[in-house]
């Protein structure tokens, strides 16, 4: 079992704390079946794609990094997960405090790998974190460059999703009151009608930001998001799209039953 990155440095009054949804992503991405899928798709010996650069470094983007635990896990364990250590990772979050925390989480996780090498307990290189940027979903990403996109969205059904402007107002360092902190945290869980308002926006962006040959997305949903209906909508994008329910929560996280959709072009 791969170690989970430490988040002991994170201020959880302002940043989403890793919970069952975060750990489901880690378990799914590191499962034997998923590692096999990723290595066949991105491994140096895969020959994939047939009509593109075989060995270009994969770009891994996590939208909504929160503490950075998922991004750090992928970056630190690149060799194990992808069969190669030259992956490039990029984090995006609308919460500036989450961006800062993610950088620290990734750096600590990669340093722990380096320390283990010095101690003679392994021979594994890590990926490279490009940046953790303050942004709204994939608006800062150029079309067709993302190889793996991971999104643990604000999926809790609420009367409405908080406006993105709430982040910019609460991100000001001078605002330290409880209301500002509450606004920041609400951006991480409040999903609006059916918990899908933010996710629907991301889904509209997904076909354009994913690499057309090898791009794959992992989208976490809860039962109230109606994941089977979401999967059916994606299949209606065209016959080239494949969507599978690839990770499930075996336990109830409060009222939420969690699932992960794996979305990609091809079979």
Secondary structure, 3 states (H helix, E strand, C coil): CCCCCCCCCCCCCCCCCCCHHHHHHHHHHCCHHHHHHHHHHHCCCCCCCCCCCCCCCCEEEEECCCCCHHHHHHHHCHHHHHCCCCCEEEEEECCHHHHHHHHHHHHHHHHHHHHHHHCCCCCCCCCEEEEEEECCCCCCCCCCCECEEEEECCCECCCCCCCCHHHHHHCCCCCCCHHHHHHHHHHHHECCHHHCHHHHHHHHHHHHHECCCCCEEEEEEEHHHCHHHHHHHHHCCCCCEEEEEEEECCCCECCECEEEEEEEECC
